[in-house]
Structure formats: structure tokens, C-alpha cells
């Protein structure tokens, strides 16, 4: 569960719901072939860094910062020949807009990791 507070009051949103919103937004972007699983080394390093259990979702990790803003980590695969800079910029804007419109919480940061490339 992701908890945050805004002008309406305290809101709790299911992490699965947020993950599905993000996946749908990402896979709709040009050049994205899909999302990748987060490898266990990355998850272990994140658990040590953030000092708590780091839930491994298929390509999407969502956490909150000190101020209640969301930080979203995406692991994607792109199609060969895609302008990666343009695709990542598009993904960041689309995910930020979609999540902020869906739940009304501020997205502080979207980290996009291109893990694979498909032909």
C-alpha cells in the first residue's frame, strides 16, 4: 500500500493498482517492447540502500520519499532502432501525467532503465 496526504486528506492506494497503471502507460509509448523483470542483485542493493524490503514487481518499483512524493523505477526493453533519449523522455512525461491524474499525488521522480533491446 502507498499512503500519502493531499488537500483532500489521507489516501491509501494499492501498490498493484499503481503498478498496473504504470505498466499500461509505459507499454503504450512508442518504441517500448515491454517491461523487464528486476534482477535480484538490483533488488538486494536497493533493500540495503533504502533499509527496507524492496518489493520486486515485474519491471516496476514504486516507493515514496520523505515528503510523500512517489519515486518510480522502470526497467524496460526497447525495439531496435528506437531513439532511446526520445523514448525515455516520452515515458517519463506519460507516466508522470498518468499517475498524477489517476491518484492525485505528486510524482517526484521517474527512473527509466533500458535493460534489453529486441529486434
Secondary structure, 3 states (H helix, E strand, C coil): CEEEECCCCEEEECHHHHHHHHHHHHHCCCCEEEECCCCHHHHHHHHHHHCCCCCCCCCEEEEECCCCCEEEEEEEEEECCCCHHHHHHHHHHHHHHHHHHHHCCCEEEEEEEEEEEEC
